[in-house]
Amino acid sequence: MTITGNAHRTNTRYAANTMANKSDVTPAERETLRARLRAGDWLRVGDVAKVLGIGRTKAHTLMTKGVIGYKLEAGGKYRQANPADVLKMLSESETEYRTTSAMDTASPQGPSDL
């Protein structure tokens, strides 16, 4: 059996691009991006992915679904994310949630005698 063409090769460029944003971001770079957001800069998809700690595809999907507003750069090729929406997502991702259990809301006297 002979494999012709590039059918046997994996798409290494795709694999490299999907993981690069999640693990190759230094804390200093992430803080620089956050400072740009606070200053009102509109970030490209890759920068949004870096600051949120998600993949580029997920960042693009969030823009497509309207979770993050965007505008197109001159020429209409590249998206730029609304900084207010990205900051909102960033603050939501850093919020700590706690639920109260039934034990926390029970009467301090213990069970009542029937």
PLY file of the C-alpha trace (Angstrom):
ply
format ascii 1.0
element vertex 114
property float x
property float y
property float z
element edge 113
property int vertex1
property int vertex2
end_header
0.00 0.00 0.00
1.39 3.39 -0.99
0.31 6.67 0.54
0.34 9.48 -1.96
0.42 13.18 -1.37
0.28 14.61 2.12
-2.47 12.36 3.46
-0.13 10.73 5.97
1.12 13.98 7.51
-0.44 15.60 10.51
-1.20 19.26 10.53
1.59 20.35 12.89
0.95 24.04 12.29
-2.61 23.66 13.60
-1.45 21.69 16.66
1.22 24.26 17.45
-1.17 27.21 17.11
-3.85 25.76 19.36
-1.51 25.11 22.27
0.80 28.13 21.96
-1.68 30.57 23.50
-2.37 28.46 26.56
1.13 27.64 27.73
3.62 30.01 26.11
2.42 33.23 27.72
4.61 34.72 30.40
3.04 36.49 33.37
4.68 39.73 32.23
3.14 39.40 28.75
-0.28 38.65 30.23
-0.02 41.70 32.49
0.99 43.88 29.53
-2.11 42.72 27.66
-4.28 43.45 30.71
-2.81 46.95 30.93
-3.64 47.50 27.25
-7.22 46.38 27.91
-7.55 48.75 30.87
-6.27 51.54 28.62
-9.05 50.76 26.14
-7.02 49.03 23.41
-8.91 46.69 21.11
-6.98 43.39 20.97
-6.73 40.88 18.14
-8.02 37.33 18.56
-4.63 35.87 19.51
-4.07 38.45 22.22
-7.57 37.88 23.61
-6.81 34.16 23.78
-3.57 34.84 25.63
-5.08 37.15 28.22
-8.03 34.82 28.89
-5.91 31.64 28.84
-7.96 30.00 26.09
-7.23 28.88 22.54
-7.52 31.14 19.50
-10.38 29.07 18.14
-12.37 29.51 21.37
-11.70 33.27 21.36
-12.87 33.48 17.75
-15.99 31.48 18.60
-16.81 33.80 21.52
-16.67 36.73 19.10
-18.77 34.96 16.48
-21.45 34.10 19.07
-21.55 37.69 20.32
-20.19 37.00 23.79
-17.29 39.34 23.00
-18.07 42.28 20.73
-15.66 43.00 17.92
-14.90 45.29 15.03
-12.97 44.60 11.86
-9.66 46.30 11.15
-9.32 48.40 8.01
-9.57 46.02 5.09
-12.03 43.81 6.97
-9.67 40.90 7.53
-8.80 40.86 11.24
-11.10 41.07 14.24
-10.43 43.30 17.22
-12.21 42.55 20.49
-14.12 45.08 22.56
-11.93 45.70 25.63
-14.92 46.09 27.98
-16.23 42.63 27.03
-12.82 41.02 27.47
-12.33 42.68 30.87
-15.79 41.49 31.92
-14.93 37.91 30.95
-11.59 38.21 32.71
-13.20 39.40 35.95
-15.84 36.65 35.75
-13.14 34.02 35.28
-11.36 35.24 38.42
-14.49 35.38 40.59
-14.70 32.81 43.36
-18.08 31.19 43.80
-19.22 29.34 46.89
-22.43 27.50 47.51
-24.01 27.10 50.90
-24.80 23.60 51.97
-27.84 22.49 53.93
-25.60 22.10 56.98
-24.67 25.80 56.87
-28.30 26.92 56.91
-29.51 24.46 59.59
-30.82 25.76 62.86
-28.03 26.21 65.45
-30.18 24.52 68.15
-30.18 21.20 66.32
-33.17 19.10 65.45
-36.39 20.02 67.18
-38.20 17.55 69.40
-41.43 16.35 67.92
0 1
1 2
2 3
3 4
4 5
5 6
6 7
7 8
8 9
9 10
10 11
11 12
12 13
13 14
14 15
15 16
16 17
17 18
18 19
19 20
20 21
21 22
22 23
23 24
24 25
25 26
26 27
27 28
28 29
29 30
30 31
31 32
32 33
33 34
34 35
35 36
36 37
37 38
38 39
39 40
40 41
41 42
42 43
43 44
44 45
45 46
46 47
47 48
48 49
49 50
50 51
51 52
52 53
53 54
54 55
55 56
56 57
57 58
58 59
59 60
60 61
61 62
62 63
63 64
64 65
65 66
66 67
67 68
68 69
69 70
70 71
71 72
72 73
73 74
74 75
75 76
76 77
77 78
78 79
79 80
80 81
81 82
82 83
83 84
84 85
85 86
86 87
87 88
88 89
89 90
90 91
91 92
92 93
93 94
94 95
95 96
96 97
97 98
98 99
99 100
100 101
101 102
102 103
103 104
104 105
105 106
106 107
107 108
108 109
109 110
110 111
111 112
112 113
